[in-house]
Amino acid sequence: MTAASAVIDMEGIDEDMTSVQLNAAPSDVSKEQHDNSSSQGELFGSTRDAMTKMVWEAGRSQAAKAWSIYGNIDLLRPYFDVEPQDVMKRSLQSMIPKRPSATPIKVVTELYGPSMLVLTLIALILNEMKSSGHTVREGTLIGTAFGTCFGYWLGCGSLIWIISYVCNTHISYLQLLSMLGYSLTGHNLIVLLSSIVHTSHDHMLFYFLWGTFGGLTTLRMMSILVSRTHGPTQKLIVCGTIVLFNLSSMLYLHFAYHQIVEGIDDMIGEESTHQSAKIVKQAVPTAQQQ
């Protein structure tokens, strides 16, 4: 009896312990899960902060490196260190075509001369707009002139460089900007002579200047690009692009800003005709009375 009661008592104790463990298990598991989730959240947060800090430091170092490279004005000094006589010589050479050869024609990497030619063209166009009474709805006349000239130089230069890159033309972007900038010598001469020697009803002078100076600068650039391009199809594409942009830009500058002057001249001519007709009408009755 004693042994049996002992066994029964032990079984009761085991059942009680099991019930206690079963009752305590959910809270312990939930607490353990909460501790695990909190530790995982802290680990994720620290990892995220570390990644953010690493990306920020990398971006700041890259920005500082880019600023140290491109913000240094000494890097641009070789492209603007040129004598005035060299600029004059290269401007004249831009209108002297060369025979394409197997060896690439030398192109200077210089931006001082092209920048001066662009600014000269801006001054000439601004004078044309002021003399013709050209009005701008948004912006100013000088802003329009700056946008037109620098937009052509940089925008067309970028497009031609992309086409040259596709056609495997061995020329750098700065060399192309230098070549295209010096070709503006023809634009300046055309705009200047057209404004000085102006005909009201005839465009023959403009077309003569357009064919002469525009053709010379176009042939010069074509000879340079042909000597640096391999393949007849690629040469044809590059030359056609140069002809299109160079000659069409001259036509745009003339008919966009110079034709308005012709309209004013026509108005002045009509007013003078009306005034002379009035004078004649007033003079006829006076003569009849006498």
Order of alpha helices (4+ residues) and beta strands (2+ residues): alpha-alpha-alpha-alpha-alpha-alpha-alpha-alpha-alpha-alpha-alpha-alpha
